[in-house]
Amino acid sequence: MVGAGLAEQSAQPEYRIEDLAHHSGATVRTIRAYQDRGLLPRPERRGRSNVYGDAHLARLRQIADLLDRGYTLASIKELLEAWDTGRGLGGVLGLVAEVHGPWTDEEADRISRAELDARFGGTPDEEAIREAVELGVLERLPGREGEEYLVPSPQELAVAAELYAAGVPLAAITGHLRELRDQVEHIASRFLEFTTEHVFARYLEHRPPTDADATEAATMVRRLRPLAQQTVDAELARAMRLLATRHLQIHLSPEPPLARDDQPRAVSLPAGTIRAVQSLVGAEGVEDFIAAATEREVSKRTLDALAAKRHEVEGIQ
């Protein structure tokens, strides 16, 4: 039995740091940096050599996966320390996977370059392809450069094709998408802040959360996942019905529309700015604060311009 145990122990894979780098996809320099940060256990010393095992390889892959999901090294260290101290990480990783999972039932597809050109006028447009890749509407496929692309959202590409067929220039379509994306990201940020404050705060009291809290939070994410899209769909339908009717009335009127510059206009602000203002004046005072700050800045610039003009006149005299 002892001999069998020794044979089993000796059969465990062992790696030099170069081999570990090869199998994990990390560089030797990165592995050493993780060791210095305490993210990776120190290797076993064998004479003059350092020996790594499967546990090191698994840890490197775990770190890479969390980095791909957008976590910082500091956050990853907290998670891994919780795991190492026996608090459990299964629920936390389940929560990570739930949040990082698909937020739509739509499935990605592929499209050939020839088909793509045909759907957008039949003439190759490298600048349009570059912009589509930059916006994430298309993704390049390794080894298929210029021949085929991944389409994360076929619906979004179909909308662009329909708009183009209706006479909307590609530059206008991409410009509209950039503007729309900023506004939608603001909506998503507000929804996350709202649900975190009223739903998820109780699960996130510990850093990192306990395994049980993380598991329960993952279940709640599954329940609430559809609500964001359902709410936006309903509100967009309401707004389109209201505004489309108003637009039609204006364009069917025999009189030309009057220019109205006194109407409030929606302006997108970074979520960080909104949070900073909210921390100063509370949620109910955000709009008034921003309006007052804007008016103050306009008044200041007006006064500066008047003062500069007077100095200029006095200088001429």
Residue pairs with C-beta under 8 A, 6 or more apart in sequence:
12 53
12 54
13 53
13 54
13 57
14 51
14 52
14 53
15 23
15 51
15 52
15 53
15 56
15 57
16 49
16 50
16 51
16 52
17 28
17 31
17 32
17 43
17 50
17 52
18 28
19 52
20 26
20 31
20 52
20 56
20 57
20 60
21 27
21 28
21 30
21 31
23 57
24 31
24 57
24 60
24 61
24 64
25 64
26 34
26 60
26 64
31 40
31 60
34 40
34 60
34 63
35 41
35 42
37 73
37 77
38 77
38 81
39 59
39 63
39 73
39 76
39 77
39 80
40 56
40 59
40 60
40 63
41 55
41 56
41 59
43 50
43 51
43 52
43 56
44 50
44 51
44 52
44 53
45 51
59 80
62 80
63 76
63 80
66 75
66 76
66 79
66 96
67 73
67 76
69 96
69 100
70 100
71 79
71 96
75 208
78 207
78 208
79 89
79 92
79 208
80 89
82 88
82 89
82 92
82 208
83 89
87 208
87 210
87 211
88 210
88 211
89 211
90 211
90 215
91 209
91 210
91 211
91 212
91 213
91 214
91 215
91 218
92 208
92 209
92 211
92 214
94 214
94 215
94 218
95 209
95 214
95 215
95 217
95 218
95 221
97 218
98 218
98 221
98 222
99 221
103 225
103 228
103 229
104 153
104 229
106 153
106 154
106 155
107 154
108 150
108 151
108 152
108 153
108 154
109 150
109 151
109 154
110 141
110 148
110 149
110 150
110 151
111 138
111 148
111 149
111 151
111 157
112 147
112 148
113 124
113 146
113 147
113 148
113 149
116 129
116 138
116 149
117 123
117 124
117 125
119 161
119 164
120 128
120 160
120 161
120 164
120 170
121 164
125 170
128 170
128 174
129 138
131 170
131 174
132 138
132 174
133 139
133 140
133 149
135 174
135 177
135 178
135 181
136 152
137 151
137 152
137 153
137 156
137 157
137 160
137 177
138 149
138 150
138 151
138 157
139 149
139 150
139 151
139 152
140 149
140 150
141 148
141 149
141 150
151 157
160 173
160 177
163 173
164 170
164 173
182 268
183 266
183 268
184 232
185 271
186 268
186 269
186 271
187 232
188 228
189 271
190 271
190 274
191 228
191 231
193 271
193 275
195 224
196 204
199 220
199 224
200 217
200 220
202 213
203 209
203 213
203 214
203 216
203 217
203 220
204 213
204 217
205 213
206 213
208 214
209 217
250 257
251 257
269 290
274 286
277 286
277 289
277 290
278 286
280 289
281 288
281 289
